[in-house]
Amino acid sequence: MSEPRAYMRHIRQLGYCSRGARKYFARHSMDWSAFLRDGIPCSTLEATGDGLMIQLAQRARETG
């Protein structure tokens, strides 16, 4: 079974600002275009230790 992934829909569900998320990805050397295209593994978000990214991963795990 593949690992759950977070997608833009999860960012929207949480009411996060896409501009802020894009800047966050850039600061942490995460590929925004790849995220939009393919999503991002929840474990990658959780490994940041950032509360907002952990919430994003949790939402993705809960809602698929």
Secondary structure by P-SEA (a helix, b strand, c coil): cccccccaaaaaaacccaaaaaaaaaaacccaaaaacbbbbaaaaaaaccaaaaaaaaaaaacc
